[in-house]
Amino acid sequence: MSCSESFSAKCDAVLKQYTKDHLVCPRCGADRYSMGFKSNMSQVLDDDGVFRNRDSVRCSCGWSGIVHGLVPHLEPLEKD
């Protein structure tokens, strides 16, 4: 595997995990919402070295923010 293939595989893995970690609305848990795409430049490392997707998101429950504000899908707790 070449250096560029290795880097590409690492980037793909990081983006796949990022998507899992920023998937649903933090208010209602919905995974369907409208998004406004800024550009590829909206997906950058912040000064602290953290990747943040800054594309806008608006959920039907009224919550709005950026993709980075979405949360992981949480499985409902099983009822006893």
N, C-alpha and C positions, 0 to 999 in steps of 0.2 A: 504494500500500500504506500503510495507516495505521500509526501508531506501535505499536499493540497487535499488529497482524498481523506487523509486522517483529520485535517482541520474541518473539512466539510462534514464528516461524520460526527465530529464533536459538536459543531454548530447545530446540526439536525437534532442531536440528542438534547441539547440545551433548549432549543425552541419547542421541542415536543413536551419537555417537562414544564416549561413556562406556560404553554397552553393548558396543561392539566391544572396548574396552580392558579390560573386566572380564567376560570371557565363560566361561572354563574354570577348572577346579581347578588350582591351582599345583603340586600334588603329582603328579597322574596325568594331567591334561589332559582329564578328562571334562567334557562339557558338559551332563550330566544330574545333578542334585543336588536335595536337598530344601531349600526355603527357608521361613523363618519371617518373615512380614511384621509389622513393628512398627506403622507408620502412615506417612502422608505426612511426618510430622515427622521420620522417621528419615533422610530425604533432605535434608540441609542443608549449607550451607557451613560449614566449620570456621573456627576463628580465623584460619588462614592463607589463607582465601579459596578453599580447595579443596573441591569438591563431593565428598561421600562418602556412598554409600548404605550405611547401617548395618544393613540387614536381614540376619538371620542365614542362613548357608549351612552345610549338612553334606553332604559327599560320601561315597559308599559306600566309598572307600578309607580313610576315617577322618579326613580333613582337615575341620576346621570353622573358621569365621571369619565375616567379613561380606562382603557383595557386593563392597565396595571391595578386598578381598583377592584376588579372582579376577584372572586374567591374560588377555591377548589370546590368541586361538587362533593357534597357531604351526603353520605348514605343516611337515610332516616334511621333513627334508633328503633330496634326491635321492641315491640310491646310484649310484656310478660304475660 
